[in-house]
């Protein structure tokens, strides 16, 4: 069974690949305490994304209220749109279904 770190890394790689295929340039912002953010710059939109992941049949849990508040605050400061990406993987760390996106705009 993969570790939580391996699951998170695989999910972030899948989201990065999806964004690349849609024409976004991405960079990953590692935080000392807290989740990793993906900054995605497209021709029309700039997105700040946090990825939640789980191994099938479990579903990724949503961002907590604090995570949502922090992501929205940071996105506002840098002029990006905050998004949550929920990724479900199989035990070989392959995507199950599609990435579920949730915009966090009010």
N, CA, C and O atoms as CSV, one atom per row, in Angstrom:
chain,resi,resn,atom,element,x,y,z
A,1,UNK,N,N,0.857,-1.185,0.000
A,1,UNK,CA,C,0.000,0.000,0.000
A,1,UNK,C,C,0.900,1.246,0.000
A,1,UNK,O,O,1.855,1.312,0.774
A,2,UNK,N,N,0.609,2.221,-0.851
A,2,UNK,CA,C,1.423,3.442,-0.894
A,2,UNK,C,C,1.282,4.268,0.385
A,2,UNK,O,O,0.260,4.212,1.068
A,3,UNK,N,N,2.323,5.027,0.690
A,3,UNK,CA,C,2.274,5.921,1.849
A,3,UNK,C,C,1.452,7.162,1.509
A,3,UNK,O,O,1.168,7.425,0.341
A,4,UNK,N,N,1.070,7.924,2.543
A,4,UNK,CA,C,0.330,9.165,2.313
A,4,UNK,C,C,1.132,10.135,1.453
A,4,UNK,O,O,0.573,10.807,0.586
A,5,UNK,N,N,2.440,10.210,1.691
A,5,UNK,CA,C,3.290,11.107,0.901
A,5,UNK,C,C,3.308,10.678,-0.565
A,5,UNK,O,O,3.242,11.525,-1.456
A,6,UNK,N,N,3.397,9.373,-0.822
A,6,UNK,CA,C,3.380,8.884,-2.209
A,6,UNK,C,C,2.038,9.170,-2.880
A,6,UNK,O,O,1.994,9.532,-4.056
A,7,UNK,N,N,0.953,9.009,-2.138
A,7,UNK,CA,C,-0.385,9.295,-2.674
A,7,UNK,C,C,-0.496,10.775,-3.030
A,7,UNK,O,O,-0.960,11.123,-4.116
A,8,UNK,N,N,-0.071,11.643,-2.117
A,8,UNK,CA,C,-0.139,13.084,-2.354
A,8,UNK,C,C,0.716,13.484,-3.552
A,8,UNK,O,O,0.272,14.263,-4.395
A,9,UNK,N,N,1.936,12.960,-3.635
A,9,UNK,CA,C,2.830,13.296,-4.754
A,9,UNK,C,C,2.257,12.835,-6.088
A,9,UNK,O,O,2.336,13.556,-7.083
A,10,UNK,N,N,1.683,11.640,-6.111
A,10,UNK,CA,C,1.087,11.127,-7.349
A,10,UNK,C,C,-0.104,11.974,-7.775
A,10,UNK,O,O,-0.257,12.281,-8.958
A,11,UNK,N,N,-0.944,12.353,-6.824
A,11,UNK,CA,C,-2.112,13.174,-7.140
A,11,UNK,C,C,-1.679,14.543,-7.662
A,11,UNK,O,O,-2.248,15.043,-8.633
A,12,UNK,N,N,-0.683,15.149,-7.028
A,12,UNK,CA,C,-0.194,16.451,-7.488
A,12,UNK,C,C,0.401,16.341,-8.889
A,12,UNK,O,O,0.225,17.248,-9.703
A,13,UNK,N,N,1.101,15.249,-9.182
A,13,UNK,CA,C,1.669,15.048,-10.515
A,13,UNK,C,C,0.561,14.915,-11.559
A,13,UNK,O,O,0.686,15.439,-12.666
A,14,UNK,N,N,-0.512,14.223,-11.214
A,14,UNK,CA,C,-1.644,14.063,-12.135
A,14,UNK,C,C,-2.293,15.420,-12.407
A,14,UNK,O,O,-2.612,15.731,-13.555
A,15,UNK,N,N,-2.490,16.223,-11.371
A,15,UNK,CA,C,-3.075,17.553,-11.551
A,15,UNK,C,C,-2.143,18.429,-12.388
A,15,UNK,O,O,-2.602,19.135,-13.287
A,16,UNK,N,N,-0.843,18.390,-12.103
A,16,UNK,CA,C,0.126,19.152,-12.893
A,16,UNK,C,C,0.081,18.750,-14.367
A,16,UNK,O,O,0.106,19.613,-15.244
A,17,UNK,N,N,0.015,17.455,-14.642
A,17,UNK,CA,C,-0.036,16.974,-16.027
A,17,UNK,C,C,-1.313,17.448,-16.712
A,17,UNK,O,O,-1.271,17.875,-17.866
A,18,UNK,N,N,-2.443,17.379,-16.020
A,18,UNK,CA,C,-3.710,17.830,-16.583
A,18,UNK,C,C,-3.632,19.317,-16.931
A,18,UNK,O,O,-4.054,19.730,-18.011
A,19,UNK,N,N,-3.092,20.111,-16.015
A,19,UNK,CA,C,-2.964,21.549,-16.253
A,19,UNK,C,C,-2.038,21.827,-17.439
A,19,UNK,O,O,-2.343,22.681,-18.271
A,20,UNK,N,N,-0.913,21.117,-17.525
A,20,UNK,CA,C,0.019,21.262,-18.638
A,20,UNK,C,C,-0.680,20.978,-19.965
A,20,UNK,O,O,-0.505,21.715,-20.935
A,21,UNK,N,N,-1.476,19.905,-20.003
A,21,UNK,CA,C,-2.196,19.536,-21.220
A,21,UNK,C,C,-3.237,20.588,-21.611
A,21,UNK,O,O,-3.607,20.690,-22.781
A,22,UNK,N,N,-3.706,21.363,-20.644
A,22,UNK,CA,C,-4.683,22.427,-20.912
A,22,UNK,C,C,-3.987,23.761,-21.206
A,22,UNK,O,O,-4.655,24.780,-21.384
A,23,UNK,N,N,-2.661,23.760,-21.256
A,23,UNK,CA,C,-1.925,24.958,-21.621
A,23,UNK,C,C,-1.450,25.820,-20.471
A,23,UNK,O,O,-0.991,26.941,-20.692
A,24,UNK,N,N,-1.550,25.327,-19.258
A,24,UNK,CA,C,-1.080,26.089,-18.090
A,24,UNK,C,C,0.400,25.808,-17.840
A,24,UNK,O,O,0.893,24.710,-18.099
A,25,UNK,N,N,1.086,26.810,-17.339
A,25,UNK,CA,C,2.440,26.632,-16.801
A,25,UNK,C,C,2.262,26.542,-15.293
A,25,UNK,O,O,1.519,27.329,-14.707
A,26,UNK,N,N,2.925,25.606,-14.674
A,26,UNK,CA,C,2.712,25.405,-13.238
A,26,UNK,C,C,4.015,25.490,-12.458
A,26,UNK,O,O,5.104,25.253,-12.980
A,27,UNK,N,N,3.856,25.836,-11.194
A,27,UNK,CA,C,4.945,25.739,-10.228
A,27,UNK,C,C,4.324,25.295,-8.914
A,27,UNK,O,O,3.158,25.574,-8.630
A,28,UNK,N,N,5.118,24.607,-8.129
A,28,UNK,CA,C,4.639,24.069,-6.861
A,28,UNK,C,C,5.255,24.877,-5.733
A,28,UNK,O,O,6.462,25.121,-5.718
A,29,UNK,N,N,4.423,25.290,-4.793
A,29,UNK,CA,C,4.872,26.036,-3.628
A,29,UNK,C,C,4.763,25.130,-2.417
A,29,UNK,O,O,3.663,24.832,-1.951
A,30,UNK,N,N,5.904,24.695,-1.910
A,30,UNK,CA,C,5.931,23.860,-0.710
A,30,UNK,C,C,5.902,24.776,0.498
A,30,UNK,O,O,6.640,25.760,0.557
A,31,UNK,N,N,5.052,24.456,1.460
A,31,UNK,CA,C,4.972,25.231,2.680
A,31,UNK,C,C,5.559,24.414,3.821
A,31,UNK,O,O,5.373,23.199,3.890
A,32,UNK,N,N,6.263,25.087,4.704
A,32,UNK,CA,C,6.878,24.399,5.831
A,32,UNK,C,C,5.810,23.702,6.674
A,32,UNK,O,O,5.956,22.533,7.032
A,33,UNK,N,N,4.753,24.416,6.983
A,33,UNK,CA,C,3.632,23.838,7.732
A,33,UNK,C,C,2.379,24.027,6.897
A,33,UNK,O,O,1.946,25.156,6.667
A,34,UNK,N,N,1.800,22.940,6.448
A,34,UNK,CA,C,0.582,23.037,5.672
A,34,UNK,C,C,0.732,22.384,4.314
A,34,UNK,O,O,1.787,21.840,3.986
A,35,UNK,N,N,-0.326,22.441,3.530
A,35,UNK,CA,C,-0.355,21.736,2.252
A,35,UNK,C,C,0.480,22.429,1.174
A,35,UNK,O,O,0.863,23.592,1.298
A,36,UNK,N,N,0.741,21.680,0.131
A,36,UNK,CA,C,1.430,22.201,-1.043
A,36,UNK,C,C,0.410,22.896,-1.937
A,36,UNK,O,O,-0.710,22.413,-2.108
A,37,UNK,N,N,0.804,24.025,-2.501
A,37,UNK,CA,C,-0.051,24.734,-3.447
A,37,UNK,C,C,0.548,24.606,-4.839
A,37,UNK,O,O,1.768,24.587,-5.003
A,38,UNK,N,N,-0.319,24.517,-5.835
A,38,UNK,CA,C,0.113,24.543,-7.232
A,38,UNK,C,C,-0.336,25.879,-7.803
A,38,UNK,O,O,-1.517,26.222,-7.746
A,39,UNK,N,N,0.603,26.624,-8.350
A,39,UNK,CA,C,0.287,27.867,-9.043
A,39,UNK,C,C,0.249,27.537,-10.531
A,39,UNK,O,O,1.218,27.024,-11.089
A,40,UNK,N,N,-0.887,27.839,-11.168
A,40,UNK,CA,C,-1.064,27.539,-12.589
A,40,UNK,C,C,-1.380,28.830,-13.330
A,40,UNK,O,O,-2.334,29.536,-13.000
A,41,UNK,N,N,-0.560,29.128,-14.344
A,41,UNK,CA,C,-0.740,30.343,-15.122
A,41,UNK,C,C,-1.137,29.969,-16.546
A,41,UNK,O,O,-0.383,29.325,-17.276
A,42,UNK,N,N,-2.344,30.393,-16.918
A,42,UNK,CA,C,-2.827,30.162,-18.272
A,42,UNK,C,C,-2.925,31.479,-19.013
A,42,UNK,O,O,-2.537,32.524,-18.492
A,43,UNK,N,N,-3.442,31.429,-20.221
A,43,UNK,CA,C,-3.564,32.656,-21.004
A,43,UNK,C,C,-4.675,33.553,-20.477
A,43,UNK,O,O,-4.595,34.776,-20.597
A,44,UNK,N,N,-5.709,32.957,-19.894
A,44,UNK,CA,C,-6.835,33.757,-19.412
A,44,UNK,C,C,-6.991,33.733,-17.892
A,44,UNK,O,O,-7.591,34.641,-17.317
A,45,UNK,N,N,-6.457,32.706,-17.243
A,45,UNK,CA,C,-6.658,32.557,-15.804
A,45,UNK,C,C,-5.368,32.192,-15.105
A,45,UNK,O,O,-4.495,31.519,-15.654
A,46,UNK,N,N,-5.281,32.661,-13.876
A,46,UNK,CA,C,-4.222,32.248,-12.959
A,46,UNK,C,C,-4.918,31.548,-11.797
A,46,UNK,O,O,-5.818,32.110,-11.172
A,47,UNK,N,N,-4.497,30.321,-11.512
A,47,UNK,CA,C,-5.151,29.511,-10.486
A,47,UNK,C,C,-4.177,29.163,-9.368
A,47,UNK,O,O,-2.992,28.932,-9.606
A,48,UNK,N,N,-4.694,29.130,-8.153
A,48,UNK,CA,C,-3.958,28.624,-7.001
A,48,UNK,C,C,-4.737,27.410,-6.511
A,48,UNK,O,O,-5.901,27.525,-6.129
A,49,UNK,N,N,-4.086,26.241,-6.524
A,49,UNK,CA,C,-4.790,24.977,-6.327
A,49,UNK,C,C,-4.196,24.202,-5.164
A,49,UNK,O,O,-2.979,24.128,-4.998
A,50,UNK,N,N,-5.095,23.620,-4.356
A,50,UNK,CA,C,-4.689,22.611,-3.380
A,50,UNK,C,C,-5.332,21.300,-3.798
A,50,UNK,O,O,-6.495,21.262,-4.200
A,51,UNK,N,N,-4.563,20.232,-3.696
A,51,UNK,CA,C,-5.003,18.915,-4.125
A,51,UNK,C,C,-5.334,18.067,-2.896
A,51,UNK,O,O,-4.561,18.004,-1.941
A,52,UNK,N,N,-6.486,17.425,-2.941
A,52,UNK,CA,C,-6.870,16.435,-1.933
A,52,UNK,C,C,-6.928,15.092,-2.642
A,52,UNK,O,O,-7.408,15.008,-3.772
A,53,UNK,N,N,-6.443,14.040,-1.990
A,53,UNK,CA,C,-6.367,12.742,-2.645
A,53,UNK,C,C,-6.788,11.619,-1.708
A,53,UNK,O,O,-6.788,11.760,-0.485
A,54,UNK,N,N,-7.150,10.493,-2.331
A,54,UNK,CA,C,-7.522,9.292,-1.575
A,54,UNK,C,C,-7.360,8.079,-2.487
A,54,UNK,O,O,-7.387,8.191,-3.713
A,55,UNK,N,N,-7.194,6.927,-1.861
A,55,UNK,CA,C,-7.133,5.664,-2.591
A,55,UNK,C,C,-8.549,5.088,-2.682
A,55,UNK,O,O,-9.254,4.977,-1.679
A,56,UNK,N,N,-8.948,4.725,-3.901
A,56,UNK,CA,C,-10.254,4.123,-4.156
A,56,UNK,C,C,-10.433,2.896,-3.269
A,56,UNK,O,O,-9.491,2.114,-3.138
A,57,UNK,N,N,-11.591,2.691,-2.658
A,57,UNK,CA,C,-12.883,3.343,-2.857
A,57,UNK,C,C,-13.113,4.578,-1.977
A,57,UNK,O,O,-14.192,5.169,-2.015
A,58,UNK,N,N,-12.115,4.966,-1.194
A,58,UNK,CA,C,-12.289,6.168,-0.366
A,58,UNK,C,C,-12.368,7.403,-1.260
A,58,UNK,O,O,-11.789,7.448,-2.346
A,59,UNK,N,N,-13.092,8.392,-0.777
A,59,UNK,CA,C,-13.221,9.677,-1.478
A,59,UNK,C,C,-12.314,10.691,-0.794
A,59,UNK,O,O,-12.183,10.675,0.429
A,60,UNK,N,N,-11.687,11.573,-1.568
A,60,UNK,CA,C,-10.903,12.637,-0.932
A,60,UNK,C,C,-11.818,13.543,-0.113
A,60,UNK,O,O,-12.903,13.907,-0.565
A,61,UNK,N,N,-11.389,13.897,1.068
A,61,UNK,CA,C,-12.167,14.823,1.884
A,61,UNK,C,C,-11.972,16.242,1.375
A,61,UNK,O,O,-10.936,16.552,0.788
A,62,UNK,N,N,-12.946,17.096,1.593
A,62,UNK,CA,C,-12.805,18.486,1.146
A,62,UNK,C,C,-11.800,19.235,2.015
A,62,UNK,O,O,-11.437,18.780,3.100
A,63,UNK,N,N,-11.360,20.379,1.526
A,63,UNK,CA,C,-10.510,21.250,2.331
A,63,UNK,C,C,-11.243,21.624,3.608
A,63,UNK,O,O,-12.459,21.814,3.595
A,64,UNK,N,N,-10.518,21.730,4.702
A,64,UNK,CA,C,-11.132,22.189,5.947
A,64,UNK,C,C,-11.470,23.669,5.804
A,64,UNK,O,O,-11.030,24.320,4.857
A,65,UNK,N,N,-12.238,24.191,6.726
A,65,UNK,CA,C,-12.587,25.615,6.661
A,65,UNK,C,C,-11.329,26.480,6.787
A,65,UNK,O,O,-11.226,27.512,6.124
A,66,UNK,N,N,-10.373,26.073,7.628
A,66,UNK,CA,C,-9.118,26.824,7.749
A,66,UNK,C,C,-8.300,26.753,6.461
A,66,UNK,O,O,-7.754,27.763,6.018
A,67,UNK,N,N,-8.211,25.558,5.852
A,67,UNK,CA,C,-7.479,25.420,4.596
A,67,UNK,C,C,-8.115,26.282,3.505
A,67,UNK,O,O,-7.417,26.938,2.733
A,68,UNK,N,N,-9.443,26.271,3.453
A,68,UNK,CA,C,-10.159,27.073,2.466
A,68,UNK,C,C,-9.889,28.558,2.683
A,68,UNK,O,O,-9.594,29.288,1.737
A,69,UNK,N,N,-9.992,28.996,3.933
A,69,UNK,CA,C,-9.761,30.403,4.260
A,69,UNK,C,C,-8.342,30.815,3.891
A,69,UNK,O,O,-8.139,31.872,3.295
A,70,UNK,N,N,-7.357,29.988,4.241
A,70,UNK,CA,C,-5.960,30.306,3.953
A,70,UNK,C,C,-5.676,30.341,2.456
A,70,UNK,O,O,-4.966,31.226,1.978
A,71,UNK,N,N,-6.227,29.381,1.714
A,71,UNK,CA,C,-6.015,29.347,0.273
A,71,UNK,C,C,-6.653,30.565,-0.395
A,71,UNK,O,O,-6.049,31.186,-1.269
A,72,UNK,N,N,-7.859,30.898,0.017
A,72,UNK,CA,C,-8.542,32.059,-0.553
A,72,UNK,C,C,-7.790,33.345,-0.241
A,72,UNK,O,O,-7.672,34.220,-1.099
A,73,UNK,N,N,-7.287,33.464,0.968
A,73,UNK,CA,C,-6.548,34.656,1.366
A,73,UNK,C,C,-5.268,34.806,0.538
A,73,UNK,O,O,-4.972,35.891,0.038
A,74,UNK,N,N,-4.514,33.718,0.397
A,74,UNK,CA,C,-3.284,33.765,-0.382
A,74,UNK,C,C,-3.585,34.058,-1.851
A,74,UNK,O,O,-2.897,34.860,-2.483
A,75,UNK,N,N,-4.604,33.412,-2.387
A,75,UNK,CA,C,-4.967,33.633,-3.794
A,75,UNK,C,C,-5.332,35.099,-4.039
A,75,UNK,O,O,-4.948,35.678,-5.055
A,76,UNK,N,N,-6.067,35.686,-3.114
A,76,UNK,CA,C,-6.444,37.095,-3.257
A,76,UNK,C,C,-5.204,37.988,-3.254
A,76,UNK,O,O,-5.111,38.930,-4.041
A,77,UNK,N,N,-4.256,37.691,-2.369
A,77,UNK,CA,C,-3.031,38.502,-2.273
A,77,UNK,C,C,-2.219,38.491,-3.562
A,77,UNK,O,O,-1.623,39.503,-3.932
A,78,UNK,N,N,-2.194,37.344,-4.250
A,78,UNK,CA,C,-1.363,37.234,-5.454
A,78,UNK,C,C,-2.171,37.353,-6.747
A,78,UNK,O,O,-1.612,37.258,-7.840
A,79,UNK,N,N,-3.478,37.559,-6.626
A,79,UNK,CA,C,-4.310,37.772,-7.801
A,79,UNK,C,C,-4.665,36.511,-8.580
A,79,UNK,O,O,-4.848,36.566,-9.796
A,80,UNK,N,N,-4.762,35.393,-7.902
A,80,UNK,CA,C,-5.111,34.121,-8.525
A,80,UNK,C,C,-6.515,33.699,-8.085
A,80,UNK,O,O,-7.044,34.215,-7.101
A,81,UNK,N,N,-7.109,32.762,-8.817
A,81,UNK,CA,C,-8.393,32.171,-8.429
A,81,UNK,C,C,-8.120,30.914,-7.612
A,81,UNK,O,O,-7.371,30.046,-8.061
A,82,UNK,N,N,-8.713,30.793,-6.414
A,82,UNK,CA,C,-8.484,29.592,-5.603
A,82,UNK,C,C,-9.344,28.415,-6.077
A,82,UNK,O,O,-10.530,28.571,-6.369
A,83,UNK,N,N,-8.723,27.245,-6.144
A,83,UNK,CA,C,-9.426,26.027,-6.559
A,83,UNK,C,C,-8.984,24.852,-5.702
A,83,UNK,O,O,-7.870,24.812,-5.181
A,84,UNK,N,N,-9.894,23.906,-5.577
A,84,UNK,CA,C,-9.585,22.628,-4.938
A,84,UNK,C,C,-9.678,21.556,-6.011
A,84,UNK,O,O,-10.624,21.545,-6.799
A,85,UNK,N,N,-8.702,20.655,-6.048
A,85,UNK,CA,C,-8.717,19.514,-6.960
A,85,UNK,C,C,-8.788,18.251,-6.115
A,85,UNK,O,O,-7.939,18.024,-5.254
A,86,UNK,N,N,-9.803,17.432,-6.364
A,86,UNK,CA,C,-9.967,16.177,-5.630
A,86,UNK,C,C,-9.637,15.020,-6.566
A,86,UNK,O,O,-10.219,14.888,-7.643
A,87,UNK,N,N,-8.689,14.183,-6.136
A,87,UNK,CA,C,-8.151,13.123,-6.983
A,87,UNK,C,C,-8.297,11.793,-6.268
A,87,UNK,O,O,-7.882,11.635,-5.120
A,88,UNK,N,N,-8.900,10.836,-6.974
A,88,UNK,CA,C,-9.042,9.483,-6.443
A,88,UNK,C,C,-8.118,8.574,-7.249
A,88,UNK,O,O,-8.156,8.572,-8.479
A,89,UNK,N,N,-7.287,7.801,-6.545
A,89,UNK,CA,C,-6.284,6.949,-7.173
A,89,UNK,C,C,-6.534,5.479,-6.849
A,89,UNK,O,O,-7.168,5.144,-5.848
A,90,UNK,N,N,-6.016,4.603,-7.730
A,90,UNK,CA,C,-6.024,3.179,-7.385
A,90,UNK,C,C,-4.731,2.861,-6.626
A,90,UNK,O,O,-3.919,3.754,-6.386
A,91,UNK,N,N,-4.542,1.612,-6.253
A,91,UNK,CA,C,-3.367,1.247,-5.450
A,91,UNK,C,C,-2.054,1.340,-6.221
A,91,UNK,O,O,-0.981,1.314,-5.619
A,92,UNK,N,N,-2.130,1.449,-7.562
A,92,UNK,CA,C,-0.931,1.658,-8.382
A,92,UNK,C,C,-0.701,3.152,-8.637
A,92,UNK,O,O,0.150,3.530,-9.443
A,93,UNK,N,N,-1.475,3.997,-7.934
A,93,UNK,CA,C,-1.380,5.457,-8.003
A,93,UNK,C,C,-1.763,6.012,-9.370
A,93,UNK,O,O,-1.217,7.018,-9.824
A,94,UNK,N,N,-2.711,5.339,-10.016
A,94,UNK,CA,C,-3.269,5.809,-11.277
A,94,UNK,C,C,-4.629,6.453,-11.006
A,94,UNK,O,O,-5.348,6.041,-10.096
A,95,UNK,N,N,-4.969,7.450,-11.788
A,95,UNK,CA,C,-6.222,8.182,-11.615
A,95,UNK,C,C,-7.422,7.267,-11.834
A,95,UNK,O,O,-7.466,6.503,-12.798
A,96,UNK,N,N,-8.391,7.353,-10.931
A,96,UNK,CA,C,-9.666,6.659,-11.064
A,96,UNK,C,C,-10.695,7.726,-11.436
A,96,UNK,O,O,-10.907,8.669,-10.673
A,97,UNK,N,N,-11.326,7.591,-12.583
A,97,UNK,CA,C,-12.305,8.598,-13.010
A,97,UNK,C,C,-11.618,9.872,-13.459
A,97,UNK,O,O,-10.597,9.836,-14.146
A,98,UNK,N,N,-12.195,11.006,-13.061
A,98,UNK,CA,C,-11.675,12.313,-13.449
A,98,UNK,C,C,-11.336,13.137,-12.219
A,98,UNK,O,O,-11.824,12.871,-11.121
A,99,UNK,N,N,-10.500,14.132,-12.420
A,99,UNK,CA,C,-10.221,15.094,-11.354
A,99,UNK,C,C,-11.498,15.883,-11.113
A,99,UNK,O,O,-12.139,16.341,-12.060
A,100,UNK,N,N,-11.868,16.042,-9.851
A,100,UNK,CA,C,-13.050,16.858,-9.507
A,100,UNK,C,C,-12.548,18.232,-9.044
A,100,UNK,O,O,-11.761,18.341,-8.103
A,101,UNK,N,N,-13.017,19.258,-9.720
A,101,UNK,CA,C,-12.593,20.620,-9.432
A,101,UNK,C,C,-13.669,21.348,-8.667
A,101,UNK,O,O,-14.858,21.183,-8.937
A,102,UNK,N,N,-13.243,22.167,-7.694
A,102,UNK,CA,C,-14.186,23.003,-6.968
A,102,UNK,C,C,-13.593,24.406,-6.857
A,102,UNK,O,O,-12.584,24.614,-6.184
A,103,UNK,N,N,-14.239,25.373,-7.534
A,103,UNK,CA,C,-13.795,26.759,-7.363
A,103,UNK,C,C,-14.146,27.236,-5.967
A,103,UNK,O,O,-15.177,26.844,-5.422
A,104,UNK,N,N,-13.303,28.077,-5.379
A,104,UNK,CA,C,-13.527,28.547,-4.021
A,104,UNK,C,C,-13.830,30.037,-3.984
A,104,UNK,O,O,-13.568,30.704,-2.983
A,105,UNK,N,N,-14.379,30.556,-5.066
A,105,UNK,CA,C,-14.740,31.968,-5.126
A,105,UNK,C,C,-16.065,32.164,-4.402
A,105,UNK,O,O,-16.918,31.277,-4.398
A,106,UNK,N,N,-16.227,33.327,-3.794
A,106,UNK,CA,C,-17.498,33.611,-3.113
A,106,UNK,C,C,-18.410,34.365,-4.038
A,106,UNK,O,O,-19.532,34.703,-3.660
